[in-house]
Amino acid sequence: MQTSRKKLESDHGDPITLLNAFKEWLEVKQENSQEYRSSSNSSRKWCQRKGLEEQRSYEMTKLRAQFKDLLQVSLYLSYICYIDI
Protein backbone atom coordinates (compact mmCIF):
# COMPACT_ATOMS: atom_id res chain seq x y z
CA MET A 1 0.00 0.00 0.00
CA GLN A 2 2.84 2.38 0.82
CA THR A 3 4.39 1.96 -2.64
CA SER A 4 1.04 2.55 -4.35
CA ARG A 5 0.84 5.95 -2.64
CA LYS A 6 4.38 6.95 -3.60
CA LYS A 7 3.27 8.51 -6.91
CA LEU A 8 0.83 10.78 -5.07
CA GLU A 9 3.30 12.06 -2.47
CA SER A 10 4.65 15.58 -2.69
CA ASP A 11 7.75 17.17 -1.19
CA HIS A 12 5.53 20.17 -0.45
CA GLY A 13 3.61 18.35 2.28
CA ASP A 14 0.36 16.62 3.05
CA PRO A 15 -2.01 19.23 1.56
CA ILE A 16 -0.44 18.79 -1.89
CA THR A 17 -0.38 15.01 -1.46
CA LEU A 18 -4.11 15.12 -0.70
CA LEU A 19 -4.69 17.31 -3.72
CA ASN A 20 -2.75 14.86 -5.91
CA ALA A 21 -4.86 11.97 -4.60
CA PHE A 22 -8.09 13.90 -5.21
CA LYS A 23 -7.09 14.87 -8.75
CA GLU A 24 -6.15 11.29 -9.61
CA TRP A 25 -9.43 10.02 -8.09
CA LEU A 26 -11.31 12.47 -10.34
CA GLU A 27 -9.39 11.14 -13.35
CA VAL A 28 -10.27 7.55 -12.43
CA LYS A 29 -13.94 8.52 -12.08
CA GLN A 30 -13.90 10.34 -15.43
CA GLU A 31 -12.13 7.54 -17.30
CA ASN A 32 -14.57 4.96 -15.99
CA SER A 33 -17.63 7.05 -16.79
CA GLN A 34 -16.42 7.44 -20.37
CA GLU A 35 -16.02 3.68 -20.69
CA TYR A 36 -19.62 3.13 -19.49
CA ARG A 37 -18.47 0.91 -16.66
CA SER A 38 -19.45 1.12 -13.04
CA SER A 39 -17.31 4.06 -12.07
CA SER A 40 -18.09 3.83 -8.36
CA ASN A 41 -16.89 0.23 -8.22
CA SER A 42 -13.64 0.98 -10.09
CA SER A 43 -12.92 4.14 -8.11
CA ARG A 44 -13.67 2.28 -4.89
CA LYS A 45 -11.14 -0.38 -5.86
CA TRP A 46 -8.62 2.34 -6.77
CA CYS A 47 -9.07 3.88 -3.31
CA GLN A 48 -8.64 0.52 -1.63
CA ARG A 49 -5.39 -0.08 -3.54
CA LYS A 50 -4.15 3.34 -2.42
CA GLY A 51 -5.33 2.87 1.17
CA LEU A 52 -7.78 5.78 0.93
CA GLU A 53 -11.43 6.19 1.87
CA GLU A 54 -13.53 7.07 -1.15
CA GLN A 55 -16.06 8.89 1.03
CA ARG A 56 -13.43 11.58 1.76
CA SER A 57 -13.14 12.28 -1.97
CA TYR A 58 -16.89 12.72 -2.24
CA GLU A 59 -16.74 15.13 0.72
CA MET A 60 -13.94 17.06 -0.99
CA THR A 61 -16.11 17.32 -4.12
CA LYS A 62 -18.90 18.90 -2.05
CA LEU A 63 -16.46 21.30 -0.34
CA ARG A 64 -15.02 22.29 -3.70
CA ALA A 65 -18.50 23.19 -4.97
CA GLN A 66 -19.20 25.21 -1.82
CA PHE A 67 -15.95 27.15 -2.16
CA LYS A 68 -16.70 27.84 -5.81
CA ASP A 69 -20.14 29.20 -4.90
CA LEU A 70 -18.67 31.38 -2.16
CA LEU A 71 -16.05 32.79 -4.51
CA GLN A 72 -18.67 33.58 -7.14
CA VAL A 73 -20.86 35.37 -4.56
CA SER A 74 -17.83 37.24 -3.24
CA LEU A 75 -16.79 38.38 -6.71
CA TYR A 76 -20.36 39.41 -7.48
CA LEU A 77 -20.55 41.43 -4.26
CA SER A 78 -17.19 43.06 -5.02
CA TYR A 79 -18.47 43.98 -8.47
CA ILE A 80 -21.69 45.46 -7.03
CA CYS A 81 -19.76 47.48 -4.44
CA TYR A 82 -17.42 48.76 -7.19
CA ILE A 83 -20.37 49.91 -9.30
CA ASP A 84 -21.95 51.74 -6.33
CA ILE A 85 -18.85 53.90 -5.84
ChimeraX commands (.cxc) that place a marker at each C-alpha (Angstrom):
marker #1 position 0.00,0.00,0.00 radius 0.5
marker #1 position 2.84,2.38,0.82 radius 0.5
marker #1 position 4.39,1.96,-2.64 radius 0.5
marker #1 position 1.04,2.55,-4.35 radius 0.5
marker #1 position 0.84,5.95,-2.64 radius 0.5
marker #1 position 4.38,6.95,-3.60 radius 0.5
marker #1 position 3.27,8.51,-6.91 radius 0.5
marker #1 position 0.83,10.78,-5.07 radius 0.5
marker #1 position 3.30,12.06,-2.47 radius 0.5
marker #1 position 4.65,15.58,-2.69 radius 0.5
marker #1 position 7.75,17.17,-1.19 radius 0.5
marker #1 position 5.53,20.17,-0.45 radius 0.5
marker #1 position 3.61,18.35,2.28 radius 0.5
marker #1 position 0.36,16.62,3.05 radius 0.5
marker #1 position -2.01,19.23,1.56 radius 0.5
marker #1 position -0.44,18.79,-1.89 radius 0.5
marker #1 position -0.38,15.01,-1.46 radius 0.5
marker #1 position -4.11,15.12,-0.70 radius 0.5
marker #1 position -4.69,17.31,-3.72 radius 0.5
marker #1 position -2.75,14.86,-5.91 radius 0.5
marker #1 position -4.86,11.97,-4.60 radius 0.5
marker #1 position -8.09,13.90,-5.21 radius 0.5
marker #1 position -7.09,14.87,-8.75 radius 0.5
marker #1 position -6.15,11.29,-9.61 radius 0.5
marker #1 position -9.43,10.02,-8.09 radius 0.5
marker #1 position -11.31,12.47,-10.34 radius 0.5
marker #1 position -9.39,11.14,-13.35 radius 0.5
marker #1 position -10.27,7.55,-12.43 radius 0.5
marker #1 position -13.94,8.52,-12.08 radius 0.5
marker #1 position -13.90,10.34,-15.43 radius 0.5
marker #1 position -12.13,7.54,-17.30 radius 0.5
marker #1 position -14.57,4.96,-15.99 radius 0.5
marker #1 position -17.63,7.05,-16.79 radius 0.5
marker #1 position -16.42,7.44,-20.37 radius 0.5
marker #1 position -16.02,3.68,-20.69 radius 0.5
marker #1 position -19.62,3.13,-19.49 radius 0.5
marker #1 position -18.47,0.91,-16.66 radius 0.5
marker #1 position -19.45,1.12,-13.04 radius 0.5
marker #1 position -17.31,4.06,-12.07 radius 0.5
marker #1 position -18.09,3.83,-8.36 radius 0.5
marker #1 position -16.89,0.23,-8.22 radius 0.5
marker #1 position -13.64,0.98,-10.09 radius 0.5
marker #1 position -12.92,4.14,-8.11 radius 0.5
marker #1 position -13.67,2.28,-4.89 radius 0.5
marker #1 position -11.14,-0.38,-5.86 radius 0.5
marker #1 position -8.62,2.34,-6.77 radius 0.5
marker #1 position -9.07,3.88,-3.31 radius 0.5
marker #1 position -8.64,0.52,-1.63 radius 0.5
marker #1 position -5.39,-0.08,-3.54 radius 0.5
marker #1 position -4.15,3.34,-2.42 radius 0.5
marker #1 position -5.33,2.87,1.17 radius 0.5
marker #1 position -7.78,5.78,0.93 radius 0.5
marker #1 position -11.43,6.19,1.87 radius 0.5
marker #1 position -13.53,7.07,-1.15 radius 0.5
marker #1 position -16.06,8.89,1.03 radius 0.5
marker #1 position -13.43,11.58,1.76 radius 0.5
marker #1 position -13.14,12.28,-1.97 radius 0.5
marker #1 position -16.89,12.72,-2.24 radius 0.5
marker #1 position -16.74,15.13,0.72 radius 0.5
marker #1 position -13.94,17.06,-0.99 radius 0.5
marker #1 position -16.11,17.32,-4.12 radius 0.5
marker #1 position -18.90,18.90,-2.05 radius 0.5
marker #1 position -16.46,21.30,-0.34 radius 0.5
marker #1 position -15.02,22.29,-3.70 radius 0.5
marker #1 position -18.50,23.19,-4.97 radius 0.5
marker #1 position -19.20,25.21,-1.82 radius 0.5
marker #1 position -15.95,27.15,-2.16 radius 0.5
marker #1 position -16.70,27.84,-5.81 radius 0.5
marker #1 position -20.14,29.20,-4.90 radius 0.5
marker #1 position -18.67,31.38,-2.16 radius 0.5
marker #1 position -16.05,32.79,-4.51 radius 0.5
marker #1 position -18.67,33.58,-7.14 radius 0.5
marker #1 position -20.86,35.37,-4.56 radius 0.5
marker #1 position -17.83,37.24,-3.24 radius 0.5
marker #1 position -16.79,38.38,-6.71 radius 0.5
marker #1 position -20.36,39.41,-7.48 radius 0.5
marker #1 position -20.55,41.43,-4.26 radius 0.5
marker #1 position -17.19,43.06,-5.02 radius 0.5
marker #1 position -18.47,43.98,-8.47 radius 0.5
marker #1 position -21.69,45.46,-7.03 radius 0.5
marker #1 position -19.76,47.48,-4.44 radius 0.5
marker #1 position -17.42,48.76,-7.19 radius 0.5
marker #1 position -20.37,49.91,-9.30 radius 0.5
marker #1 position -21.95,51.74,-6.33 radius 0.5
marker #1 position -18.85,53.90,-5.84 radius 0.5
marker link #1:1,2 radius 0.2
marker link #1:2,3 radius 0.2
marker link #1:3,4 radius 0.2
marker link #1:4,5 radius 0.2
marker link #1:5,6 radius 0.2
marker link #1:6,7 radius 0.2
marker link #1:7,8 radius 0.2
marker link #1:8,9 radius 0.2
marker link #1:9,10 radius 0.2
marker link #1:10,11 radius 0.2
marker link #1:11,12 radius 0.2
marker link #1:12,13 radius 0.2
marker link #1:13,14 radius 0.2
marker link #1:14,15 radius 0.2
marker link #1:15,16 radius 0.2
marker link #1:16,17 radius 0.2
marker link #1:17,18 radius 0.2
marker link #1:18,19 radius 0.2
marker link #1:19,20 radius 0.2
marker link #1:20,21 radius 0.2
marker link #1:21,22 radius 0.2
marker link #1:22,23 radius 0.2
marker link #1:23,24 radius 0.2
marker link #1:24,25 radius 0.2
marker link #1:25,26 radius 0.2
marker link #1:26,27 radius 0.2
marker link #1:27,28 radius 0.2
marker link #1:28,29 radius 0.2
marker link #1:29,30 radius 0.2
marker link #1:30,31 radius 0.2
marker link #1:31,32 radius 0.2
marker link #1:32,33 radius 0.2
marker link #1:33,34 radius 0.2
marker link #1:34,35 radius 0.2
marker link #1:35,36 radius 0.2
marker link #1:36,37 radius 0.2
marker link #1:37,38 radius 0.2
marker link #1:38,39 radius 0.2
marker link #1:39,40 radius 0.2
marker link #1:40,41 radius 0.2
marker link #1:41,42 radius 0.2
marker link #1:42,43 radius 0.2
marker link #1:43,44 radius 0.2
marker link #1:44,45 radius 0.2
marker link #1:45,46 radius 0.2
marker link #1:46,47 radius 0.2
marker link #1:47,48 radius 0.2
marker link #1:48,49 radius 0.2
marker link #1:49,50 radius 0.2
marker link #1:50,51 radius 0.2
marker link #1:51,52 radius 0.2
marker link #1:52,53 radius 0.2
marker link #1:53,54 radius 0.2
marker link #1:54,55 radius 0.2
marker link #1:55,56 radius 0.2
marker link #1:56,57 radius 0.2
marker link #1:57,58 radius 0.2
marker link #1:58,59 radius 0.2
marker link #1:59,60 radius 0.2
marker link #1:60,61 radius 0.2
marker link #1:61,62 radius 0.2
marker link #1:62,63 radius 0.2
marker link #1:63,64 radius 0.2
marker link #1:64,65 radius 0.2
marker link #1:65,66 radius 0.2
marker link #1:66,67 radius 0.2
marker link #1:67,68 radius 0.2
marker link #1:68,69 radius 0.2
marker link #1:69,70 radius 0.2
marker link #1:70,71 radius 0.2
marker link #1:71,72 radius 0.2
marker link #1:72,73 radius 0.2
marker link #1:73,74 radius 0.2
marker link #1:74,75 radius 0.2
marker link #1:75,76 radius 0.2
marker link #1:76,77 radius 0.2
marker link #1:77,78 radius 0.2
marker link #1:78,79 radius 0.2
marker link #1:79,80 radius 0.2
marker link #1:80,81 radius 0.2
marker link #1:81,82 radius 0.2
marker link #1:82,83 radius 0.2
marker link #1:83,84 radius 0.2
marker link #1:84,85 radius 0.2
view
